[in-house]
Amino acid sequence: MGQLRLFGRWDLRTPDRAITVNGGSYVLARFTGPTVDADFDVSLNKPPVPTLTWRIDDGAWQESEVLAKMRLADGLPAGPHTLWLMVRSTDQRGSRWKAPVTSSVTFLGLDLPGGQLMAPLDEWDHPKLTIEFLGDSITEGVLVQAPRPGKTTDPWLTDALNSYSCQAAMTLGAQWRQVGFGGTGMLKKGSGGQPGAITTFNFFYEDCPRDGWQPDVVVVNQGTNDRKKVKPDAYAPLYAQYLAMIRQAYPAAKIVALRPFDGAEMPAMQQVVDQMHAAGDAKVYFIDTTGWYDSKPLHPNAAADKIIAAKLVDALQTTVLK
């Protein structure tokens, strides 16, 4: 992808394309010229198709369903411009794990009539902070938006840009990965064919292994979908196994265990964090989210996610990033 920079969980094994099943994956580019088009392979997609959001420079965010060729801007003034192109949402109930991944975005590149790509900003290649968010539908941004005329499908109601994870990362000026699968628990299968967090952590989707990206911080928001599914005394070993997998994958990262907003499995999580501290791992943190959101309804909307993001930023800055 040359001078483009892709962030999030993108399958880059084929040189001419980048594939993701995760909302919140994004592309950054600097360019010249009056026009910018984005190309996608939509041959796998089935309705309801994924949605995208983008902005040029510091302009307003725009949004659309994914199309084979999309005009992102026209009539731009002379001079360098910056594009931020994000996967707003895939269809959480479509196939996102087993091939063919029909609920995915396949990015082919940009067309710049009368212009060209420029070198990326140094901060894109040398970020001050990197974060990976691991969770379920709440981390994914499911039901962040209410139905609007002509925008009633799941990919319109889900909105990674306005999720707490995206908003927190952007506030911190961090690069991030946002990995959420609706309905998933430690072993509980999630939407889109996802077979559970423990099974899937080391893969982007089936047969696509996790790459070598190393975040500074990993924020884990699991447990909501395990409530009443796993007995309390059985949850701690599963959660310990999950955090151990994260530690093995990211040996230098700070791992943050969030209390799920509904309080599910909180004692077991605190127990696991205490055990890791006792074993000598000081880079594991438990953040109590009591009072951040009352989980009614289960999925916070955009306004609630903005509040959650602000509280998470404050907690990270005072307890993890200090």
C-alpha positions, 0 to 999 in steps of 0.5 A: 500500500506504499505511502498509505498507512493502515491502522487496525486489524487489516489482512495484508497478506495479498499485496494489492488489497487490505481486508478487515472485519472490524469497525474502527480499522482506518487508513491515513493518507496525505495527498495533493490534487482536487479529487480523491477516490477510494476503490473497494472490492465489494464482490464478497459483500451481501446486504446489509453492506458495511458503512464507511466514514471519512474526513478531509483535513479537519472537515466534517465526517462524512459517511456512506455504505461501501461501494466499488468506487467512492468519490470522497472529495472533489474541488479541493483547493491546492496544497497538501491534504490529509485523508482519514478513512475509517470502517464505520461498521460491518454487519455484526450478524454477517459472516466475519469469521469463516470464509467467505467473510461477506461482512468485511471491507476490502480496500484496494487503494486510492485514485488521485486524478490530478494529484499524488500521494505524499510521504506520511507524517512522522507521527504516523510511523512513530506514534506517542501511544498505541492502544488495542481495545478487546471486547464485545458489541459495546467495544464495537459500537453496536447500537450507538446510533438510533435508526434514521430515514434510510439508515436502519440496518445494523451497519448504520446503527453500529458506529465505531467512530462514536464508540467509547474506544475510538473516542478515547483513543482519539482524545489521547492522540493514540493509534489504536485497534478496536476488536469487538464481536457482538455476543462474544464471551470467553468461550461463548460464541459471538455474532458473525460466527466468532467462536469466543474470545479465547479461541479468536485472540490470535487471529483476525479471522479464521486462518488469518493469524494475528500480526506482530503489532505491539501496543503500549496498552491493551484495554480488555472489556469482556464479561458482559456476555458471560453473565449467567453463562459461566459460574463465578468459580469457573470464570476466573480460570478462563479470564486468567487464561485470556490475560495470559494469552495477551501477556504472551503476545504483548510482553511489554504492554500494560494490560487494563482489565475494565469492569464491564459496565454492568458489573458482570464477573467483577470479583473474578477479574479483580482476583485474576489481576491480584494473582498476576501482581502476586506472580510479579506482573506489575503491568496489569491494572484493574479499573472499576467503572462503577457509575460510568454507565448504568447499562440501561439499555445494555448498549450505550448510545453516542452521548453515553459513549462520549461520557464513558470515553472521557472517564476512561481517558481520565482513568488511564491518565491517572493510573496507567499512563502516569 
